[in-house]
């Protein structure tokens, strides 16, 4: 993927200057870190003082690439990294986790159905977007691949090094240092959010997204929780309203679905065909 800068200017290209610095004489002055071009100096860019610049760069890089790839809107899938493919159900660490493998299948089917529709707009609208890792994330990217379409993976650097799953479109496979910037990219183009059973990470993404909608910082969009039994056992939603810490109307910000087909029908009801 190569984009030509449409704005002609009389100045030397920054890449030319980086190349030029490799041809200069080797002297104490040129070996000094101070002599390095600032934008080509990794040690400088990773300094504590440069955090605001790194935040900006991490927001900008995926934004530019997604624009260049023509991605206009996404359908976001959140869900557990530990939920395996049903083909590996026997390796699940708990009986409940083995039962949850059905949501791998539903995520894969849902992503396939959405991507088949996305391809009608040449893959620019409602592109599947996941966290790029294993489990439900893999299922989402895999379903898009089943349909012959592209999908986005927003990975994050973790101590155990979360690697992109093999189904993410390579040109749309991103890696983040900052959770906050990653979350922004999940939601900036989102036309629908689908949340499958998961752990702390899934809960974090779900509640932050719901809070943005609840507080009016984000427009309401289809917000679908797969697996009523799981979510109602985990969270006493009605109690939150009864206690008055949320309003009864907040319970209408999301709805439960069980299957991929049901989720697609809900999206159709919002006019997101």
Secondary structure as a PSIPRED ss2 file (coil, helix, strand):
# PSIPRED VFORMAT (PSIPRED V4.0)

   1 X C   1.000  0.000  0.000
   2 X C   1.000  0.000  0.000
   3 X C   1.000  0.000  0.000
   4 X C   1.000  0.000  0.000
   5 X C   1.000  0.000  0.000
   6 X C   1.000  0.000  0.000
   7 X C   1.000  0.000  0.000
   8 X C   1.000  0.000  0.000
   9 X C   1.000  0.000  0.000
  10 X C   1.000  0.000  0.000
  11 X C   1.000  0.000  0.000
  12 X C   1.000  0.000  0.000
  13 X C   1.000  0.000  0.000
  14 X H   0.000  1.000  0.000
  15 X H   0.000  1.000  0.000
  16 X H   0.000  1.000  0.000
  17 X H   0.000  1.000  0.000
  18 X H   0.000  1.000  0.000
  19 X H   0.000  1.000  0.000
  20 X H   0.000  1.000  0.000
  21 X H   0.000  1.000  0.000
  22 X C   1.000  0.000  0.000
  23 X C   1.000  0.000  0.000
  24 X C   1.000  0.000  0.000
  25 X C   1.000  0.000  0.000
  26 X C   1.000  0.000  0.000
  27 X C   1.000  0.000  0.000
  28 X H   0.000  1.000  0.000
  29 X H   0.000  1.000  0.000
  30 X H   0.000  1.000  0.000
  31 X H   0.000  1.000  0.000
  32 X C   1.000  0.000  0.000
  33 X H   0.000  1.000  0.000
  34 X H   0.000  1.000  0.000
  35 X H   0.000  1.000  0.000
  36 X C   1.000  0.000  0.000
  37 X C   1.000  0.000  0.000
  38 X H   0.000  1.000  0.000
  39 X H   0.000  1.000  0.000
  40 X H   0.000  1.000  0.000
  41 X C   1.000  0.000  0.000
  42 X H   0.000  1.000  0.000
  43 X H   0.000  1.000  0.000
  44 X H   0.000  1.000  0.000
  45 X H   0.000  1.000  0.000
  46 X C   1.000  0.000  0.000
  47 X C   1.000  0.000  0.000
  48 X H   0.000  1.000  0.000
  49 X H   0.000  1.000  0.000
  50 X H   0.000  1.000  0.000
  51 X H   0.000  1.000  0.000
  52 X H   0.000  1.000  0.000
  53 X H   0.000  1.000  0.000
  54 X H   0.000  1.000  0.000
  55 X H   0.000  1.000  0.000
  56 X H   0.000  1.000  0.000
  57 X H   0.000  1.000  0.000
  58 X H   0.000  1.000  0.000
  59 X H   0.000  1.000  0.000
  60 X H   0.000  1.000  0.000
  61 X H   0.000  1.000  0.000
  62 X H   0.000  1.000  0.000
  63 X H   0.000  1.000  0.000
  64 X H   0.000  1.000  0.000
  65 X H   0.000  1.000  0.000
  66 X H   0.000  1.000  0.000
  67 X H   0.000  1.000  0.000
  68 X H   0.000  1.000  0.000
  69 X C   1.000  0.000  0.000
  70 X C   1.000  0.000  0.000
  71 X C   1.000  0.000  0.000
  72 X C   1.000  0.000  0.000
  73 X C   1.000  0.000  0.000
  74 X E   0.000  0.000  1.000
  75 X E   0.000  0.000  1.000
  76 X E   0.000  0.000  1.000
  77 X E   0.000  0.000  1.000
  78 X E   0.000  0.000  1.000
  79 X C   1.000  0.000  0.000
  80 X C   1.000  0.000  0.000
  81 X C   1.000  0.000  0.000
  82 X C   1.000  0.000  0.000
  83 X C   1.000  0.000  0.000
  84 X C   1.000  0.000  0.000
  85 X C   1.000  0.000  0.000
  86 X H   0.000  1.000  0.000
  87 X H   0.000  1.000  0.000
  88 X H   0.000  1.000  0.000
  89 X H   0.000  1.000  0.000
  90 X H   0.000  1.000  0.000
  91 X H   0.000  1.000  0.000
  92 X C   1.000  0.000  0.000
  93 X C   1.000  0.000  0.000
  94 X C   1.000  0.000  0.000
  95 X H   0.000  1.000  0.000
  96 X H   0.000  1.000  0.000
  97 X H   0.000  1.000  0.000
  98 X H   0.000  1.000  0.000
  99 X H   0.000  1.000  0.000
 100 X C   1.000  0.000  0.000
 101 X C   1.000  0.000  0.000
 102 X H   0.000  1.000  0.000
 103 X H   0.000  1.000  0.000
 104 X H   0.000  1.000  0.000
 105 X H   0.000  1.000  0.000
 106 X H   0.000  1.000  0.000
 107 X H   0.000  1.000  0.000
 108 X H   0.000  1.000  0.000
 109 X H   0.000  1.000  0.000
 110 X H   0.000  1.000  0.000
 111 X H   0.000  1.000  0.000
 112 X H   0.000  1.000  0.000
 113 X H   0.000  1.000  0.000
 114 X H   0.000  1.000  0.000
 115 X H   0.000  1.000  0.000
 116 X H   0.000  1.000  0.000
 117 X H   0.000  1.000  0.000
 118 X H   0.000  1.000  0.000
 119 X H   0.000  1.000  0.000
 120 X H   0.000  1.000  0.000
 121 X H   0.000  1.000  0.000
 122 X C   1.000  0.000  0.000
 123 X C   1.000  0.000  0.000
 124 X C   1.000  0.000  0.000
 125 X C   1.000  0.000  0.000
 126 X C   1.000  0.000  0.000
 127 X E   0.000  0.000  1.000
 128 X E   0.000  0.000  1.000
 129 X E   0.000  0.000  1.000
 130 X E   0.000  0.000  1.000
 131 X C   1.000  0.000  0.000
 132 X C   1.000  0.000  0.000
 133 X C   1.000  0.000  0.000
 134 X C   1.000  0.000  0.000
 135 X C   1.000  0.000  0.000
 136 X H   0.000  1.000  0.000
 137 X H   0.000  1.000  0.000
 138 X H   0.000  1.000  0.000
 139 X H   0.000  1.000  0.000
 140 X H   0.000  1.000  0.000
 141 X H   0.000  1.000  0.000
 142 X H   0.000  1.000  0.000
 143 X H   0.000  1.000  0.000
 144 X H   0.000  1.000  0.000
 145 X H   0.000  1.000  0.000
 146 X H   0.000  1.000  0.000
 147 X C   1.000  0.000  0.000
 148 X C   1.000  0.000  0.000
 149 X C   1.000  0.000  0.000
 150 X C   1.000  0.000  0.000
 151 X E   0.000  0.000  1.000
 152 X E   0.000  0.000  1.000
 153 X E   0.000  0.000  1.000
 154 X E   0.000  0.000  1.000
 155 X E   0.000  0.000  1.000
 156 X E   0.000  0.000  1.000
 157 X C   1.000  0.000  0.000
 158 X C   1.000  0.000  0.000
 159 X C   1.000  0.000  0.000
 160 X C   1.000  0.000  0.000
 161 X C   1.000  0.000  0.000
 162 X C   1.000  0.000  0.000
 163 X C   1.000  0.000  0.000
 164 X C   1.000  0.000  0.000
 165 X C   1.000  0.000  0.000
 166 X C   1.000  0.000  0.000
 167 X C   1.000  0.000  0.000
 168 X C   1.000  0.000  0.000
 169 X C   1.000  0.000  0.000
 170 X H   0.000  1.000  0.000
 171 X H   0.000  1.000  0.000
 172 X H   0.000  1.000  0.000
 173 X E   0.000  0.000  1.000
 174 X E   0.000  0.000  1.000
 175 X E   0.000  0.000  1.000
 176 X E   0.000  0.000  1.000
 177 X C   1.000  0.000  0.000
 178 X C   1.000  0.000  0.000
 179 X H   0.000  1.000  0.000
 180 X H   0.000  1.000  0.000
 181 X H   0.000  1.000  0.000
 182 X H   0.000  1.000  0.000
 183 X H   0.000  1.000  0.000
 184 X H   0.000  1.000  0.000
 185 X H   0.000  1.000  0.000
 186 X H   0.000  1.000  0.000
 187 X H   0.000  1.000  0.000
 188 X H   0.000  1.000  0.000
 189 X C   1.000  0.000  0.000
 190 X E   0.000  0.000  1.000
 191 X E   0.000  0.000  1.000
 192 X E   0.000  0.000  1.000
 193 X E   0.000  0.000  1.000
 194 X E   0.000  0.000  1.000
 195 X E   0.000  0.000  1.000
 196 X C   1.000  0.000  0.000
 197 X C   1.000  0.000  0.000
 198 X C   1.000  0.000  0.000
 199 X C   1.000  0.000  0.000
 200 X H   0.000  1.000  0.000
 201 X H   0.000  1.000  0.000
 202 X H   0.000  1.000  0.000
 203 X H   0.000  1.000  0.000
 204 X H   0.000  1.000  0.000
 205 X H   0.000  1.000  0.000
 206 X H   0.000  1.000  0.000
 207 X H   0.000  1.000  0.000
 208 X H   0.000  1.000  0.000
 209 X H   0.000  1.000  0.000
 210 X H   0.000  1.000  0.000
 211 X H   0.000  1.000  0.000
 212 X H   0.000  1.000  0.000
 213 X H   0.000  1.000  0.000
 214 X H   0.000  1.000  0.000
 215 X C   1.000  0.000  0.000
 216 X C   1.000  0.000  0.000
 217 X C   1.000  0.000  0.000
 218 X C   1.000  0.000  0.000
 219 X C   1.000  0.000  0.000
 220 X C   1.000  0.000  0.000
 221 X C   1.000  0.000  0.000
 222 X E   0.000  0.000  1.000
 223 X E   0.000  0.000  1.000
 224 X E   0.000  0.000  1.000
 225 X E   0.000  0.000  1.000
 226 X E   0.000  0.000  1.000
 227 X C   1.000  0.000  0.000
 228 X H   0.000  1.000  0.000
 229 X H   0.000  1.000  0.000
 230 X H   0.000  1.000  0.000
 231 X H   0.000  1.000  0.000
 232 X H   0.000  1.000  0.000
 233 X H   0.000  1.000  0.000
 234 X H   0.000  1.000  0.000
 235 X C   1.000  0.000  0.000
 236 X C   1.000  0.000  0.000
 237 X H   0.000  1.000  0.000
 238 X H   0.000  1.000  0.000
 239 X H   0.000  1.000  0.000
 240 X H   0.000  1.000  0.000
 241 X H   0.000  1.000  0.000
 242 X H   0.000  1.000  0.000
 243 X H   0.000  1.000  0.000
 244 X C   1.000  0.000  0.000
 245 X C   1.000  0.000  0.000
 246 X C   1.000  0.000  0.000
 247 X C   1.000  0.000  0.000
 248 X H   0.000  1.000  0.000
 249 X H   0.000  1.000  0.000
 250 X H   0.000  1.000  0.000
 251 X H   0.000  1.000  0.000
 252 X H   0.000  1.000  0.000
 253 X C   1.000  0.000  0.000
 254 X C   1.000  0.000  0.000
 255 X E   0.000  0.000  1.000
 256 X E   0.000  0.000  1.000
 257 X E   0.000  0.000  1.000
 258 X C   1.000  0.000  0.000
 259 X C   1.000  0.000  0.000
 260 X H   0.000  1.000  0.000
 261 X H   0.000  1.000  0.000
 262 X H   0.000  1.000  0.000
 263 X H   0.000  1.000  0.000
 264 X H   0.000  1.000  0.000
 265 X H   0.000  1.000  0.000
 266 X H   0.000  1.000  0.000
 267 X H   0.000  1.000  0.000
 268 X H   0.000  1.000  0.000
 269 X H   0.000  1.000  0.000
 270 X C   1.000  0.000  0.000
 271 X C   1.000  0.000  0.000
 272 X C   1.000  0.000  0.000
 273 X C   1.000  0.000  0.000
